């Protein structure tokens, strides 16, 4: 979305703020969270904490290592979100800054939820120091979100067509071949948008902000980044699930993982806590519930909590570095002696 924004003034500061849409989303999140609490209460009657702990202790060490590696690669790919967004807007920001902004913002939003206020604020603090205009930072957040959605929709479309077993838990209520038609609709939407991006190059105007959507080649880059990220992140959890009886094939699971991620995001609960677990367990009814919950607990540790601590450390380091730079750039205070000599 190549932009030509106006000069930024204090009145046009685009620092992420809550609005009525944020509150509406929070209300929807409370509904989803309440449903998740109800579902988890039902699940808790079928599995005990002792069962889950036993499954965690029984998880092979090599699977934990491979899952950790897959998690690491997922966070490496996440840098591509910020790389794509900043380059599209005409900025050439160094990889260390891109990595710091991407990692710290995503770890905050993954753990705390409400992406626009958590990850958005982190990006604002980092990118404004690099000369990025506040209005462009809002567009960076939008582009990162759109890259995520393109990957989710693409993977879900492929998965529902190639391995349509997602609707097994609700088979008796859904029409036949619903998954294939849904998958075709999702893929058709991605293809239609890519064609539109390739052929319709009109400039859009939002208030005084002008932009164009990514072109066809850039859209393919977004799809690739979002898909690879989803494959590594979902693959990490799938590796931890391998010892569990009754899990589906990888492609079907990636669709389930995508649904769980989206539902957790809608809940606005910290890290989708409770909602993510409910969707994963609910959409794999044949899998051992204790084993699934054990795998999700390990996944949360390596994908959410450990990166959150590291991300907080990155933010603290950058803030301390910025404070030292500001102090070094500040003019030295006049001493009392020199002040008296001026009189």
VOLOVO-959914 format. One record per residue (C-alpha): residue number from 1; residue in three letters; x, y, z. Coordinates in steps of 0.05 Angstrom, whole numbers. Each point is the difference from the previous one (the first is absolute). Layout:
<rs>
<NUM; "ALA"; <X; Y; Z>>
...
</rs>
This chain:
<rs>
<1; "UNK"; <0; 0; 0>>
<2; "UNK"; <48; 52; -26>>
<3; "UNK"; <-16; 63; 39>>
<4; "UNK"; <8; 75; -6>>
<5; "UNK"; <-23; 23; 68>>
<6; "UNK"; <-1; 72; 21>>
<7; "UNK"; <50; 29; 49>>
<8; "UNK"; <-16; -26; 69>>
<9; "UNK"; <-18; 50; 53>>
<10; "UNK"; <-15; -12; 74>>
<11; "UNK"; <-74; 2; -16>>
<12; "UNK"; <7; -55; -52>>
<13; "UNK"; <38; -47; 45>>
<14; "UNK"; <-20; -70; -20>>
<15; "UNK"; <20; -35; 64>>
<16; "UNK"; <-45; -62; 8>>
<17; "UNK"; <-61; 17; 41>>
<18; "UNK"; <-64; -36; 18>>
<19; "UNK"; <-65; 20; -35>>
<20; "UNK"; <-71; -27; -4>>
<21; "UNK"; <23; -57; -45>>
<22; "UNK"; <50; -21; 53>>
<23; "UNK"; <-55; -1; 53>>
<24; "UNK"; <-47; -38; -47>>
<25; "UNK"; <56; -51; -12>>
<26; "UNK"; <11; -5; 75>>
<27; "UNK"; <-74; -14; 10>>
<28; "UNK"; <2; -56; -52>>
<29; "UNK"; <62; -26; 34>>
<30; "UNK"; <-36; -5; 66>>
<31; "UNK"; <-55; -42; -33>>
<32; "UNK"; <52; -47; -31>>
<33; "UNK"; <37; -3; 66>>
<34; "UNK"; <-63; -19; 37>>
<35; "UNK"; <-14; -56; -49>>
<36; "UNK"; <71; -24; 7>>
<37; "UNK"; <-7; -1; 76>>
<38; "UNK"; <-63; -42; -7>>
<39; "UNK"; <34; -48; -48>>
<40; "UNK"; <62; -7; 43>>
<41; "UNK"; <-44; -15; 60>>
<42; "UNK"; <-30; -59; -38>>
<43; "UNK"; <69; -23; -21>>
<44; "UNK"; <27; 4; 71>>
<45; "UNK"; <-49; -54; 20>>
<46; "UNK"; <33; -48; -49>>
<47; "UNK"; <73; 11; 17>>
<48; "UNK"; <40; 15; 63>>
<49; "UNK"; <61; 43; 12>>
<50; "UNK"; <39; -63; 19>>
<51; "UNK"; <-16; -30; -69>>
<52; "UNK"; <26; 63; -35>>
<53; "UNK"; <64; 3; 42>>
<54; "UNK"; <13; -74; -14>>
<55; "UNK"; <-7; 13; -75>>
<56; "UNK"; <48; 60; 4>>
<57; "UNK"; <52; -42; 36>>
<58; "UNK"; <-8; -55; -52>>
<59; "UNK"; <12; 46; -60>>
<60; "UNK"; <64; -23; -36>>
<61; "UNK"; <57; 50; 7>>
<62; "UNK"; <16; -1; -74>>
<63; "UNK"; <-70; 23; -17>>
<64; "UNK"; <7; 58; 48>>
<65; "UNK"; <66; 19; -34>>
<66; "UNK"; <-30; -4; -70>>
<67; "UNK"; <-62; 40; 23>>
<68; "UNK"; <46; 53; 30>>
<69; "UNK"; <37; 5; -66>>
<70; "UNK"; <-65; 7; -38>>
<71; "UNK"; <-22; 55; 48>>
<72; "UNK"; <66; 37; -10>>
<73; "UNK"; <-9; -4; -76>>
<74; "UNK"; <-70; 27; 7>>
<75; "UNK"; <25; 61; 36>>
<76; "UNK"; <54; 9; -53>>
<77; "UNK"; <-54; -1; -54>>
<78; "UNK"; <-40; 51; 40>>
<79; "UNK"; <54; 52; -16>>
<80; "UNK"; <-24; -6; -71>>
<81; "UNK"; <-66; 33; 19>>
<82; "UNK"; <36; 64; 21>>
<83; "UNK"; <50; -5; -57>>
<84; "UNK"; <-56; -4; -51>>
<85; "UNK"; <-41; 56; 31>>
<86; "UNK"; <57; 50; 8>>
<87; "UNK"; <28; -13; -70>>
<88; "UNK"; <-69; 9; -31>>
<89; "UNK"; <-5; 67; 33>>
<90; "UNK"; <68; 21; -27>>
<91; "UNK"; <42; -8; 63>>
<92; "UNK"; <67; -36; 1>>
<93; "UNK"; <9; -20; 73>>
<94; "UNK"; <58; -44; 23>>
<95; "UNK"; <-13; -73; 18>>
<96; "UNK"; <19; 8; 73>>
<97; "UNK"; <-53; 53; 10>>
<98; "UNK"; <-51; -40; -40>>
<99; "UNK"; <15; -62; 41>>
<100; "UNK"; <-6; 38; 66>>
<101; "UNK"; <-65; 33; -20>>
<102; "UNK"; <-31; -64; -27>>
<103; "UNK"; <22; -46; 57>>
<104; "UNK"; <-18; 47; 57>>
<105; "UNK"; <-67; 22; -29>>
<106; "UNK"; <-22; -70; -19>>
<107; "UNK"; <20; -29; 68>>
<108; "UNK"; <-41; 55; 35>>
<109; "UNK"; <-62; -10; -44>>
<110; "UNK"; <6; -77; 4>>
<111; "UNK"; <0; 2; 75>>
<112; "UNK"; <-41; 61; 19>>
<113; "UNK"; <-50; 3; -59>>
<114; "UNK"; <-32; 64; -27>>
<115; "UNK"; <54; 6; -54>>
<116; "UNK"; <-13; 73; -19>>
<117; "UNK"; <14; 23; 71>>
<118; "UNK"; <57; -48; 19>>
<119; "UNK"; <40; -17; -61>>
<120; "UNK"; <-21; 65; -33>>
<121; "UNK"; <28; 42; 57>>
<122; "UNK"; <66; -38; -2>>
<123; "UNK"; <7; 12; -75>>
<124; "UNK"; <-17; 73; 11>>
<125; "UNK"; <56; 8; 51>>
<126; "UNK"; <52; -35; -44>>
<127; "UNK"; <-18; 26; -69>>
<128; "UNK"; <-9; 73; 18>>
<129; "UNK"; <74; 0; 21>>
<130; "UNK"; <16; -23; -71>>
<131; "UNK"; <-37; 59; -30>>
<132; "UNK"; <-63; -38; -20>>
<133; "UNK"; <-61; 45; -1>>
<134; "UNK"; <-55; -18; 50>>
<135; "UNK"; <-51; -7; -55>>
<136; "UNK"; <45; -50; -35>>
<137; "UNK"; <8; -40; 65>>
<138; "UNK"; <-75; -9; 1>>
<139; "UNK"; <5; -26; -72>>
<140; "UNK"; <57; -47; 19>>
<141; "UNK"; <-46; -31; 53>>
<142; "UNK"; <-55; -6; -51>>
<143; "UNK"; <46; -33; -51>>
<144; "UNK"; <28; -49; 51>>
<145; "UNK"; <-71; -19; 19>>
<146; "UNK"; <-20; -9; -73>>
<147; "UNK"; <61; -44; -13>>
<148; "UNK"; <-21; -44; 59>>
<149; "UNK"; <-72; -5; -27>>
<150; "UNK"; <23; -17; -71>>
<151; "UNK"; <42; -58; 27>>
<152; "UNK"; <-57; -24; 44>>
<153; "UNK"; <-52; 1; -56>>
<154; "UNK"; <47; -32; -50>>
<155; "UNK"; <19; -58; 46>>
<156; "UNK"; <-72; -10; 22>>
<157; "UNK"; <-24; -2; -72>>
<158; "UNK"; <52; -51; -21>>
<159; "UNK"; <-11; -42; 62>>
<160; "UNK"; <-76; -3; -6>>
<161; "UNK"; <6; -23; -73>>
<162; "UNK"; <56; -50; 7>>
<163; "UNK"; <-16; -28; 69>>
<164; "UNK"; <-72; 18; 17>>
<165; "UNK"; <-8; -31; 69>>
<166; "UNK"; <-5; 65; 40>>
<167; "UNK"; <-76; -6; 7>>
<168; "UNK"; <1; -70; 30>>
<169; "UNK"; <-22; 25; 69>>
<170; "UNK"; <-63; 31; -31>>
<171; "UNK"; <-10; -49; -57>>
<172; "UNK"; <-72; -16; 16>>
<173; "UNK"; <-21; 74; -5>>
<174; "UNK"; <39; 24; -61>>
<175; "UNK"; <-18; -13; -74>>
<176; "UNK"; <43; -50; -39>>
<177; "UNK"; <62; 28; -34>>
<178; "UNK"; <-5; 64; 41>>
<179; "UNK"; <75; 0; 13>>
<180; "UNK"; <19; -5; -74>>
<181; "UNK"; <-47; 57; -19>>
<182; "UNK"; <25; 42; 58>>
<183; "UNK"; <72; -14; -21>>
<184; "UNK"; <-14; 18; -72>>
<185; "UNK"; <-33; 65; 22>>
<186; "UNK"; <60; 19; 43>>
<187; "UNK"; <50; -16; -55>>
<188; "UNK"; <-44; 36; -51>>
<189; "UNK"; <2; 61; 44>>
<190; "UNK"; <76; -1; 4>>
<191; "UNK"; <6; -9; -75>>
<192; "UNK"; <-50; 55; -14>>
<193; "UNK"; <36; 49; 46>>
<194; "UNK"; <67; -17; -32>>
<195; "UNK"; <-28; 13; -70>>
<196; "UNK"; <-30; 65; 25>>
<197; "UNK"; <66; 21; 31>>
<198; "UNK"; <35; -15; -66>>
<199; "UNK"; <-47; 39; -45>>
<200; "UNK"; <-33; 56; 41>>
<201; "UNK"; <54; 50; 20>>
<202; "UNK"; <-45; 57; 22>>
<203; "UNK"; <24; 45; 56>>
<204; "UNK"; <-44; 1; 62>>
<205; "UNK"; <-9; 60; 45>>
<206; "UNK"; <-17; -4; 74>>
<207; "UNK"; <-8; 71; 27>>
<208; "UNK"; <67; 29; -22>>
<209; "UNK"; <36; -66; -4>>
<210; "UNK"; <11; -29; -70>>
<211; "UNK"; <19; -72; -13>>
<212; "UNK"; <-4; -57; -50>>
<213; "UNK"; <-10; -73; 17>>
<214; "UNK"; <58; -48; -12>>
<215; "UNK"; <6; -23; -72>>
<216; "UNK"; <-7; -72; -23>>
<217; "UNK"; <73; -18; 12>>
<218; "UNK"; <-2; 30; 69>>
<219; "UNK"; <-65; -36; 16>>
<220; "UNK"; <33; -66; -17>>
<221; "UNK"; <56; 19; 47>>
<222; "UNK"; <-51; 13; 55>>
<223; "UNK"; <-34; -67; -12>>
<224; "UNK"; <68; -36; 3>>
<225; "UNK"; <21; 35; 64>>
<226; "UNK"; <-66; -13; 35>>
<227; "UNK"; <-2; -73; -23>>
<228; "UNK"; <71; -16; 21>>
<229; "UNK"; <-10; 33; 67>>
<230; "UNK"; <-64; -41; 12>>
<231; "UNK"; <35; -64; -22>>
<232; "UNK"; <58; 9; 49>>
<233; "UNK"; <-44; 23; 59>>
<234; "UNK"; <-53; -53; -11>>
<235; "UNK"; <54; -51; -16>>
<236; "UNK"; <31; 12; 68>>
<237; "UNK"; <-64; -20; 35>>
<238; "UNK"; <-11; -58; -47>>
<239; "UNK"; <68; -28; 18>>
<240; "UNK"; <-19; 1; 73>>
<241; "UNK"; <-65; -36; -17>>
<242; "UNK"; <33; -57; -38>>
<243; "UNK"; <-1; -48; 61>>
<244; "UNK"; <-74; 13; 10>>
<245; "UNK"; <-49; -51; -27>>
<246; "UNK"; <-54; 23; -47>>
<247; "UNK"; <30; 64; -29>>
<248; "UNK"; <-16; 16; -73>>
<249; "UNK"; <48; 9; -58>>
<250; "UNK"; <45; 62; -2>>
<251; "UNK"; <-39; 40; -51>>
<252; "UNK"; <-66; -10; 37>>
<253; "UNK"; <34; 19; 65>>
<254; "UNK"; <27; 64; -31>>
<255; "UNK"; <-72; 20; -17>>
<256; "UNK"; <-20; -16; 72>>
<257; "UNK"; <59; 42; 25>>
<258; "UNK"; <-20; 58; -45>>
<259; "UNK"; <-71; -2; 27>>
<260; "UNK"; <26; -2; 72>>
<261; "UNK"; <46; 60; -13>>
<262; "UNK"; <-55; 41; -30>>
<263; "UNK"; <-50; -18; 55>>
<264; "UNK"; <51; 16; 53>>
<265; "UNK"; <14; 67; -32>>
<266; "UNK"; <-75; 16; -1>>
<267; "UNK"; <-4; -15; 74>>
<268; "UNK"; <51; 54; 16>>
<269; "UNK"; <20; -44; 59>>
<270; "UNK"; <74; 1; 17>>
<271; "UNK"; <30; -47; -51>>
<272; "UNK"; <-70; -27; -14>>
<273; "UNK"; <7; -38; 65>>
<274; "UNK"; <-55; -52; 7>>
<275; "UNK"; <-30; 15; -68>>
<276; "UNK"; <59; -28; -39>>
<277; "UNK"; <0; -63; 42>>
<278; "UNK"; <-75; -10; -8>>
<279; "UNK"; <3; 4; -76>>
<280; "UNK"; <60; -47; -5>>
<281; "UNK"; <-33; -52; 45>>
<282; "UNK"; <-70; 9; -30>>
<283; "UNK"; <22; -8; -72>>
<284; "UNK"; <39; -64; 15>>
<285; "UNK"; <-54; -41; 36>>
<286; "UNK"; <36; -66; -12>>
<287; "UNK"; <66; 22; 32>>
<288; "UNK"; <17; -14; 72>>
<289; "UNK"; <-19; 64; 37>>
<290; "UNK"; <55; -5; 53>>
<291; "UNK"; <52; -8; -54>>
<292; "UNK"; <-26; 58; -40>>
<293; "UNK"; <-2; 47; 61>>
<294; "UNK"; <71; -22; 19>>
<295; "UNK"; <25; 17; -70>>
<296; "UNK"; <-36; 67; 0>>
<297; "UNK"; <31; 16; 69>>
<298; "UNK"; <70; -14; -27>>
<299; "UNK"; <-15; 40; -63>>
<300; "UNK"; <-23; 60; 41>>
<301; "UNK"; <65; -4; 40>>
<302; "UNK"; <45; 2; -61>>
<303; "UNK"; <-42; 43; -47>>
<304; "UNK"; <-32; 50; 48>>
<305; "UNK"; <31; 5; 69>>
<306; "UNK"; <74; -7; -13>>
<307; "UNK"; <-2; 47; -61>>
<308; "UNK"; <-41; 49; 42>>
<309; "UNK"; <55; 4; 53>>
<310; "UNK"; <53; 8; -55>>
<311; "UNK"; <-43; 53; -35>>
<312; "UNK"; <-7; 39; 64>>
<313; "UNK"; <75; -2; 7>>
<314; "UNK"; <8; 27; -71>>
<315; "UNK"; <-48; 57; 15>>
<316; "UNK"; <36; 17; 65>>
<317; "UNK"; <68; 0; -36>>
<318; "UNK"; <-26; 45; -56>>
<319; "UNK"; <-32; 49; 49>>
<320; "UNK"; <63; 3; 41>>
<321; "UNK"; <41; 12; -63>>
<322; "UNK"; <-47; 55; -23>>
<323; "UNK"; <4; 33; 69>>
<324; "UNK"; <76; 0; -1>>
<325; "UNK"; <0; 30; -70>>
<326; "UNK"; <-49; 54; 22>>
<327; "UNK"; <44; 17; 60>>
<328; "UNK"; <62; 2; -43>>
<329; "UNK"; <-34; 47; -50>>
<330; "UNK"; <-27; 47; 53>>
<331; "UNK"; <40; 65; 10>>
<332; "UNK"; <40; 1; 65>>
<333; "UNK"; <-32; 38; 56>>
<334; "UNK"; <34; 66; 17>>
<335; "UNK"; <39; -1; 65>>
<336; "UNK"; <-15; 53; 54>>
<337; "UNK"; <70; 31; -10>>
<338; "UNK"; <-9; 9; -74>>
<339; "UNK"; <-70; 28; 11>>
<340; "UNK"; <27; 52; 49>>
<341; "UNK"; <56; 20; -48>>
<342; "UNK"; <-52; 18; -52>>
<343; "UNK"; <-25; 55; 46>>
</rs>
